[in-house]
Amino acid sequence: MADGFALTEATYYILLSLVRPRHGYGIMQLTEELSGGRVHLAAGTLYGALNALCAKGWILLLPAEDDSRRKEYVLTEKGRQVLKGEVARLRELADNGERILREE
């Protein structure tokens, strides 16, 4: 859980996609793939989210190569902990749902 709140699905997939360094277009592609097409990020939405995640210290903008315009981002240790907390929260939700449905 992040700061006491659940992550949005888009934020969850952005963080998940940044376990390895990735540029914006790669983040958009992987997020759409992992979500089965449910999460489609427009460039403006993505870069607003990336700026916010950088400000929180959850991701890091990597230094660019001199001749490259591509910006690559990667998950920080703080971001990894947030992501692990969210995975645990989602697992608890699913486990509780399955347990209650089995009792019917």
URMO-V607175 format. One record per residue. PHI is phi in whole degrees, -180 to 180 (none if undefined). NEAR is the number of other ideal C-beta (glycine too) atoms within 8 Angstrom. D_LAST is the distance of its C-alpha to the last C-alpha in whole Angstrom. Layout:
# URMO-V607175
((PHI & NEAR & D_LAST) (PHI & NEAR & D_LAST))
This chain:
# URMO-V607175
((none & 10 & 29) (-106 & 11 & 33) (51 & 4 & 34) (84 & 4 & 31) (-123 & 6 & 30) (-74 & 7 & 28) (-76 & 11 & 30) (-70 & 6 & 30) (-62 & 9 & 29) (-63 & 11 & 33) (-63 & 11 & 34) (-56 & 11 & 31) (-72 & 13 & 33) (-63 & 16 & 36) (-62 & 16 & 36) (-61 & 9 & 34) (-71 & 12 & 37) (-99 & 14 & 40) (-61 & 7 & 39) (-117 & 5 & 42) (-55 & 7 & 45) (-153 & 11 & 45) (-91 & 9 & 47) (-53 & 12 & 45) (-63 & 6 & 45) (-64 & 9 & 43) (-64 & 16 & 41) (-61 & 12 & 40) (-65 & 8 & 40) (-68 & 11 & 37) (-61 & 14 & 35) (-65 & 11 & 35) (-64 & 7 & 34) (-65 & 9 & 32) (-87 & 10 & 30) (66 & 5 & 30) (88 & 6 & 32) (-67 & 6 & 30) (-107 & 10 & 32) (-117 & 7 & 36) (-99 & 13 & 39) (-78 & 6 & 42) (-57 & 8 & 45) (-63 & 6 & 45) (-64 & 9 & 42) (-61 & 13 & 42) (-69 & 9 & 45) (-64 & 8 & 44) (-65 & 12 & 41) (-63 & 14 & 43) (-62 & 8 & 45) (-65 & 8 & 43) (-68 & 14 & 41) (-64 & 12 & 45) (-62 & 6 & 46) (-79 & 7 & 43) (82 & 7 & 44) (-87 & 12 & 41) (-135 & 14 & 43) (-133 & 8 & 46) (-81 & 8 & 49) (-79 & 9 & 51) (-60 & 3 & 55) (-85 & 9 & 56) (-70 & 5 & 58) (-53 & 4 & 62) (-98 & 3 & 62) (-105 & 6 & 58) (-94 & 4 & 56) (-72 & 7 & 53) (-99 & 9 & 51) (-111 & 10 & 48) (-123 & 16 & 46) (-148 & 11 & 44) (-68 & 11 & 41) (-90 & 10 & 43) (-63 & 5 & 41) (-62 & 9 & 40) (-63 & 14 & 38) (-63 & 10 & 37) (-67 & 8 & 35) (-61 & 13 & 34) (-63 & 13 & 32) (-63 & 8 & 31) (-63 & 10 & 29) (-69 & 14 & 28) (-60 & 8 & 26) (-64 & 8 & 25) (-63 & 10 & 23) (-65 & 8 & 22) (-63 & 8 & 21) (-62 & 8 & 19) (-59 & 8 & 17) (-65 & 8 & 16) (-61 & 8 & 15) (-64 & 8 & 13) (-62 & 8 & 11) (-64 & 8 & 10) (-63 & 8 & 9) (-66 & 8 & 7) (-67 & 7 & 6) (-68 & 6 & 6) (-77 & 5 & 4) (-67 & 4 & 0))
